[in-house]
Amino acid sequence: MRNQLAEKTIPELREYFLRPGFIFVSRQPSLISTVLGSCVAVCLRDNLREFGGMNHFLFPLVEDPGQATAKFGNVATNALVRSFLKMGSDPEDLEAQIFGGALLADGLTSAAEVSHANVAIARHVLQRCGVRVVSEDVGGNKGRKLVYNSYTNQVMVIRVERIRSGDWYPYHGSR
């Protein structure tokens, strides 16, 4: 039996750099990249309809609707799932992967609380929405560079000691 992926024509992948506080979803196969420290990114894919997306949030939650933006995990993760549902997805067809939540601030209690709470809110919202989490790479004390292929649902994670200005798009300086 031949490999089904090998039989498919591999499409051209659109490249997109996801900044903190933003969400990206596209039916077009994409390579979505981002850089994480204590922030969290959720990669989401509809395996039946074969498309994916990602969010990147900085803080766990906001309760004031007037302040609600994708910088907050409860808003960003709900918005990511809702985007898929509006595009015809069913929660049982969705798979999530969670990344980030590193403690980079030399043991500061408040930084550790934010890191842990970011991961916890992603898990909570996804569970409440009926979306299964199939992988995680969270916590620790190193930042992460991520490249998510929405066509294959694969993620490349590079752990880094420190985040340099050249790690951000558009790339400047050494990286």
ChimeraX commands (.cxc) that place a marker at each C-alpha (Angstrom):
marker #1 position 0.00,0.00,0.00 radius 0.5
marker #1 position 1.40,3.39,-0.96 radius 0.5
marker #1 position 1.79,6.26,1.43 radius 0.5
marker #1 position -1.30,8.48,1.02 radius 0.5
marker #1 position 0.68,11.68,1.69 radius 0.5
marker #1 position 3.19,10.72,-1.01 radius 0.5
marker #1 position 0.31,10.32,-3.49 radius 0.5
marker #1 position -0.97,13.84,-2.82 radius 0.5
marker #1 position 0.45,16.79,-4.65 radius 0.5
marker #1 position 2.21,18.90,-2.04 radius 0.5
marker #1 position 0.83,22.42,-2.34 radius 0.5
marker #1 position 2.77,25.63,-2.15 radius 0.5
marker #1 position 2.84,26.72,1.49 radius 0.5
marker #1 position 2.02,30.30,2.41 radius 0.5
marker #1 position 4.44,31.68,5.02 radius 0.5
marker #1 position 3.12,33.78,7.88 radius 0.5
marker #1 position 4.84,35.18,10.98 radius 0.5
marker #1 position 2.41,35.36,13.92 radius 0.5
marker #1 position 3.02,38.23,16.31 radius 0.5
marker #1 position 1.98,38.15,19.98 radius 0.5
marker #1 position -1.69,38.94,20.46 radius 0.5
marker #1 position -2.76,37.70,17.03 radius 0.5
marker #1 position -4.59,34.75,15.47 radius 0.5
marker #1 position -4.08,33.25,12.01 radius 0.5
marker #1 position -6.41,30.73,10.32 radius 0.5
marker #1 position -6.37,29.84,6.64 radius 0.5
marker #1 position -7.75,27.16,4.36 radius 0.5
marker #1 position -4.56,27.57,2.32 radius 0.5
marker #1 position -1.75,25.30,3.55 radius 0.5
marker #1 position 0.62,27.49,5.56 radius 0.5
marker #1 position 3.88,27.60,7.46 radius 0.5
marker #1 position 3.09,29.68,10.53 radius 0.5
marker #1 position 6.03,30.73,12.66 radius 0.5
marker #1 position 6.30,32.51,15.98 radius 0.5
marker #1 position 8.66,33.00,18.92 radius 0.5
marker #1 position 7.57,32.20,22.49 radius 0.5
marker #1 position 8.84,32.85,25.98 radius 0.5
marker #1 position 6.22,32.83,28.74 radius 0.5
marker #1 position 3.59,33.31,26.00 radius 0.5
marker #1 position 1.60,30.35,24.71 radius 0.5
marker #1 position 0.64,29.35,21.19 radius 0.5
marker #1 position -2.15,26.92,20.33 radius 0.5
marker #1 position -1.93,25.21,16.93 radius 0.5
marker #1 position -5.30,23.92,15.77 radius 0.5
marker #1 position -6.09,21.70,12.78 radius 0.5
marker #1 position -9.26,20.31,11.26 radius 0.5
marker #1 position -8.12,16.93,9.97 radius 0.5
marker #1 position -11.32,16.28,8.00 radius 0.5
marker #1 position -11.31,19.62,6.16 radius 0.5
marker #1 position -7.49,19.80,6.14 radius 0.5
marker #1 position -6.78,23.33,7.32 radius 0.5
marker #1 position -5.15,24.86,10.36 radius 0.5
marker #1 position -4.31,27.93,12.37 radius 0.5
marker #1 position -2.56,29.29,15.42 radius 0.5
marker #1 position -2.94,31.85,18.17 radius 0.5
marker #1 position -0.22,33.51,20.25 radius 0.5
marker #1 position -1.19,35.08,23.58 radius 0.5
marker #1 position 0.71,36.83,26.35 radius 0.5
marker #1 position -1.58,36.74,29.40 radius 0.5
marker #1 position -3.99,34.10,30.71 radius 0.5
marker #1 position -7.28,35.91,30.98 radius 0.5
marker #1 position -9.25,39.10,31.00 radius 0.5
marker #1 position -12.67,39.41,32.59 radius 0.5
marker #1 position -13.62,42.89,31.37 radius 0.5
marker #1 position -15.22,42.54,27.91 radius 0.5
marker #1 position -14.09,46.07,27.08 radius 0.5
marker #1 position -10.46,44.95,27.43 radius 0.5
marker #1 position -10.87,41.60,25.60 radius 0.5
marker #1 position -8.24,41.12,22.88 radius 0.5
marker #1 position -6.25,38.17,21.53 radius 0.5
marker #1 position -3.44,39.11,23.94 radius 0.5
marker #1 position -5.39,37.08,26.51 radius 0.5
marker #1 position -5.59,33.28,26.44 radius 0.5
marker #1 position -9.27,32.98,27.22 radius 0.5
marker #1 position -10.12,35.33,24.34 radius 0.5
marker #1 position -7.50,34.08,21.85 radius 0.5
marker #1 position -8.24,30.38,22.32 radius 0.5
marker #1 position -12.02,30.82,22.21 radius 0.5
marker #1 position -11.66,32.99,19.09 radius 0.5
marker #1 position -9.41,30.40,17.42 radius 0.5
marker #1 position -11.92,27.60,18.02 radius 0.5
marker #1 position -14.86,29.81,16.96 radius 0.5
marker #1 position -13.04,30.67,13.72 radius 0.5
marker #1 position -12.86,26.98,12.89 radius 0.5
marker #1 position -16.51,26.43,13.78 radius 0.5
marker #1 position -17.55,29.34,11.52 radius 0.5
marker #1 position -15.58,27.69,8.71 radius 0.5
marker #1 position -17.61,24.48,9.09 radius 0.5
marker #1 position -15.51,22.49,11.54 radius 0.5
marker #1 position -16.90,20.18,14.20 radius 0.5
marker #1 position -15.03,20.04,17.53 radius 0.5
marker #1 position -14.51,16.27,17.19 radius 0.5
marker #1 position -12.53,16.87,13.96 radius 0.5
marker #1 position -10.14,19.32,15.65 radius 0.5
marker #1 position -6.73,18.54,17.13 radius 0.5
marker #1 position -4.80,21.01,19.25 radius 0.5
marker #1 position -1.15,21.34,20.19 radius 0.5
marker #1 position 0.03,23.67,22.97 radius 0.5
marker #1 position 3.47,25.30,23.13 radius 0.5
marker #1 position 5.29,27.81,25.35 radius 0.5
marker #1 position 4.77,28.90,28.92 radius 0.5
marker #1 position 8.47,29.00,29.76 radius 0.5
marker #1 position 9.77,30.67,32.90 radius 0.5
marker #1 position 12.42,33.08,31.65 radius 0.5
marker #1 position 12.56,35.61,34.49 radius 0.5
marker #1 position 15.00,33.97,36.93 radius 0.5
marker #1 position 12.39,32.54,39.27 radius 0.5
marker #1 position 10.17,35.57,39.74 radius 0.5
marker #1 position 6.93,34.37,41.33 radius 0.5
marker #1 position 4.70,36.60,39.21 radius 0.5
marker #1 position 6.39,35.44,35.97 radius 0.5
marker #1 position 6.00,31.78,37.01 radius 0.5
marker #1 position 2.32,32.37,37.76 radius 0.5
marker #1 position 1.73,33.92,34.32 radius 0.5
marker #1 position 3.59,31.10,32.53 radius 0.5
marker #1 position 1.66,28.37,34.33 radius 0.5
marker #1 position -1.66,30.20,34.02 radius 0.5
marker #1 position -1.15,30.68,30.26 radius 0.5
marker #1 position -0.79,26.92,29.76 radius 0.5
marker #1 position -3.68,26.17,32.12 radius 0.5
marker #1 position -6.11,28.54,30.36 radius 0.5
marker #1 position -5.30,27.00,26.95 radius 0.5
marker #1 position -5.99,23.51,28.31 radius 0.5
marker #1 position -9.18,24.66,30.05 radius 0.5
marker #1 position -10.70,26.45,27.04 radius 0.5
marker #1 position -9.88,23.60,24.66 radius 0.5
marker #1 position -11.39,21.04,27.03 radius 0.5
marker #1 position -14.52,23.16,27.50 radius 0.5
marker #1 position -14.87,23.45,23.69 radius 0.5
marker #1 position -14.53,19.68,23.26 radius 0.5
marker #1 position -11.19,19.89,21.41 radius 0.5
marker #1 position -8.64,17.19,22.16 radius 0.5
marker #1 position -5.02,18.11,22.82 radius 0.5
marker #1 position -2.70,15.71,20.98 radius 0.5
marker #1 position 0.66,17.18,22.01 radius 0.5
marker #1 position 2.29,19.75,24.24 radius 0.5
marker #1 position 5.75,21.23,24.67 radius 0.5
marker #1 position 5.30,23.58,27.62 radius 0.5
marker #1 position 7.11,24.94,30.65 radius 0.5
marker #1 position 10.82,24.76,31.27 radius 0.5
marker #1 position 13.20,27.69,31.23 radius 0.5
marker #1 position 13.93,28.12,27.52 radius 0.5
marker #1 position 12.13,30.12,24.88 radius 0.5
marker #1 position 10.89,28.44,21.72 radius 0.5
marker #1 position 10.92,29.19,18.03 radius 0.5
marker #1 position 8.00,27.43,16.35 radius 0.5
marker #1 position 7.22,26.63,12.74 radius 0.5
marker #1 position 3.81,25.00,12.24 radius 0.5
marker #1 position 2.93,23.29,8.96 radius 0.5
marker #1 position -0.86,23.40,8.74 radius 0.5
marker #1 position -0.81,20.96,5.80 radius 0.5
marker #1 position 0.91,18.13,7.71 radius 0.5
marker #1 position -0.01,19.24,11.27 radius 0.5
marker #1 position 3.68,19.02,12.19 radius 0.5
marker #1 position 5.52,21.53,14.35 radius 0.5
marker #1 position 9.23,22.20,14.48 radius 0.5
marker #1 position 10.29,23.49,17.89 radius 0.5
marker #1 position 13.70,25.01,18.53 radius 0.5
marker #1 position 14.46,25.75,22.18 radius 0.5
marker #1 position 16.62,28.80,22.76 radius 0.5
marker #1 position 18.48,30.19,25.77 radius 0.5
marker #1 position 17.42,33.75,25.06 radius 0.5
marker #1 position 15.20,35.54,22.58 radius 0.5
marker #1 position 17.20,38.00,20.46 radius 0.5
marker #1 position 15.79,40.88,18.48 radius 0.5
marker #1 position 16.84,39.03,15.31 radius 0.5
marker #1 position 14.45,36.20,16.23 radius 0.5
marker #1 position 11.49,38.41,15.39 radius 0.5
marker #1 position 10.15,38.97,11.91 radius 0.5
marker #1 position 11.22,40.69,9.80 radius 0.5
marker #1 position 14.52,39.13,10.66 radius 0.5
marker #1 position 17.29,41.62,11.44 radius 0.5
marker #1 position 20.80,40.88,12.54 radius 0.5
marker #1 position 22.06,37.42,13.46 radius 0.5
marker #1 position 19.63,34.65,14.15 radius 0.5
marker link #1:1,2 radius 0.2
marker link #1:2,3 radius 0.2
marker link #1:3,4 radius 0.2
marker link #1:4,5 radius 0.2
marker link #1:5,6 radius 0.2
marker link #1:6,7 radius 0.2
marker link #1:7,8 radius 0.2
marker link #1:8,9 radius 0.2
marker link #1:9,10 radius 0.2
marker link #1:10,11 radius 0.2
marker link #1:11,12 radius 0.2
marker link #1:12,13 radius 0.2
marker link #1:13,14 radius 0.2
marker link #1:14,15 radius 0.2
marker link #1:15,16 radius 0.2
marker link #1:16,17 radius 0.2
marker link #1:17,18 radius 0.2
marker link #1:18,19 radius 0.2
marker link #1:19,20 radius 0.2
marker link #1:20,21 radius 0.2
marker link #1:21,22 radius 0.2
marker link #1:22,23 radius 0.2
marker link #1:23,24 radius 0.2
marker link #1:24,25 radius 0.2
marker link #1:25,26 radius 0.2
marker link #1:26,27 radius 0.2
marker link #1:27,28 radius 0.2
marker link #1:28,29 radius 0.2
marker link #1:29,30 radius 0.2
marker link #1:30,31 radius 0.2
marker link #1:31,32 radius 0.2
marker link #1:32,33 radius 0.2
marker link #1:33,34 radius 0.2
marker link #1:34,35 radius 0.2
marker link #1:35,36 radius 0.2
marker link #1:36,37 radius 0.2
marker link #1:37,38 radius 0.2
marker link #1:38,39 radius 0.2
marker link #1:39,40 radius 0.2
marker link #1:40,41 radius 0.2
marker link #1:41,42 radius 0.2
marker link #1:42,43 radius 0.2
marker link #1:43,44 radius 0.2
marker link #1:44,45 radius 0.2
marker link #1:45,46 radius 0.2
marker link #1:46,47 radius 0.2
marker link #1:47,48 radius 0.2
marker link #1:48,49 radius 0.2
marker link #1:49,50 radius 0.2
marker link #1:50,51 radius 0.2
marker link #1:51,52 radius 0.2
marker link #1:52,53 radius 0.2
marker link #1:53,54 radius 0.2
marker link #1:54,55 radius 0.2
marker link #1:55,56 radius 0.2
marker link #1:56,57 radius 0.2
marker link #1:57,58 radius 0.2
marker link #1:58,59 radius 0.2
marker link #1:59,60 radius 0.2
marker link #1:60,61 radius 0.2
marker link #1:61,62 radius 0.2
marker link #1:62,63 radius 0.2
marker link #1:63,64 radius 0.2
marker link #1:64,65 radius 0.2
marker link #1:65,66 radius 0.2
marker link #1:66,67 radius 0.2
marker link #1:67,68 radius 0.2
marker link #1:68,69 radius 0.2
marker link #1:69,70 radius 0.2
marker link #1:70,71 radius 0.2
marker link #1:71,72 radius 0.2
marker link #1:72,73 radius 0.2
marker link #1:73,74 radius 0.2
marker link #1:74,75 radius 0.2
marker link #1:75,76 radius 0.2
marker link #1:76,77 radius 0.2
marker link #1:77,78 radius 0.2
marker link #1:78,79 radius 0.2
marker link #1:79,80 radius 0.2
marker link #1:80,81 radius 0.2
marker link #1:81,82 radius 0.2
marker link #1:82,83 radius 0.2
marker link #1:83,84 radius 0.2
marker link #1:84,85 radius 0.2
marker link #1:85,86 radius 0.2
marker link #1:86,87 radius 0.2
marker link #1:87,88 radius 0.2
marker link #1:88,89 radius 0.2
marker link #1:89,90 radius 0.2
marker link #1:90,91 radius 0.2
marker link #1:91,92 radius 0.2
marker link #1:92,93 radius 0.2
marker link #1:93,94 radius 0.2
marker link #1:94,95 radius 0.2
marker link #1:95,96 radius 0.2
marker link #1:96,97 radius 0.2
marker link #1:97,98 radius 0.2
marker link #1:98,99 radius 0.2
marker link #1:99,100 radius 0.2
marker link #1:100,101 radius 0.2
marker link #1:101,102 radius 0.2
marker link #1:102,103 radius 0.2
marker link #1:103,104 radius 0.2
marker link #1:104,105 radius 0.2
marker link #1:105,106 radius 0.2
marker link #1:106,107 radius 0.2
marker link #1:107,108 radius 0.2
marker link #1:108,109 radius 0.2
marker link #1:109,110 radius 0.2
marker link #1:110,111 radius 0.2
marker link #1:111,112 radius 0.2
marker link #1:112,113 radius 0.2
marker link #1:113,114 radius 0.2
marker link #1:114,115 radius 0.2
marker link #1:115,116 radius 0.2
marker link #1:116,117 radius 0.2
marker link #1:117,118 radius 0.2
marker link #1:118,119 radius 0.2
marker link #1:119,120 radius 0.2
marker link #1:120,121 radius 0.2
marker link #1:121,122 radius 0.2
marker link #1:122,123 radius 0.2
marker link #1:123,124 radius 0.2
marker link #1:124,125 radius 0.2
marker link #1:125,126 radius 0.2
marker link #1:126,127 radius 0.2
marker link #1:127,128 radius 0.2
marker link #1:128,129 radius 0.2
marker link #1:129,130 radius 0.2
marker link #1:130,131 radius 0.2
marker link #1:131,132 radius 0.2
marker link #1:132,133 radius 0.2
marker link #1:133,134 radius 0.2
marker link #1:134,135 radius 0.2
marker link #1:135,136 radius 0.2
marker link #1:136,137 radius 0.2
marker link #1:137,138 radius 0.2
marker link #1:138,139 radius 0.2
marker link #1:139,140 radius 0.2
marker link #1:140,141 radius 0.2
marker link #1:141,142 radius 0.2
marker link #1:142,143 radius 0.2
marker link #1:143,144 radius 0.2
marker link #1:144,145 radius 0.2
marker link #1:145,146 radius 0.2
marker link #1:146,147 radius 0.2
marker link #1:147,148 radius 0.2
marker link #1:148,149 radius 0.2
marker link #1:149,150 radius 0.2
marker link #1:150,151 radius 0.2
marker link #1:151,152 radius 0.2
marker link #1:152,153 radius 0.2
marker link #1:153,154 radius 0.2
marker link #1:154,155 radius 0.2
marker link #1:155,156 radius 0.2
marker link #1:156,157 radius 0.2
marker link #1:157,158 radius 0.2
marker link #1:158,159 radius 0.2
marker link #1:159,160 radius 0.2
marker link #1:160,161 radius 0.2
marker link #1:161,162 radius 0.2
marker link #1:162,163 radius 0.2
marker link #1:163,164 radius 0.2
marker link #1:164,165 radius 0.2
marker link #1:165,166 radius 0.2
marker link #1:166,167 radius 0.2
marker link #1:167,168 radius 0.2
marker link #1:168,169 radius 0.2
marker link #1:169,170 radius 0.2
marker link #1:170,171 radius 0.2
marker link #1:171,172 radius 0.2
marker link #1:172,173 radius 0.2
marker link #1:173,174 radius 0.2
marker link #1:174,175 radius 0.2
view
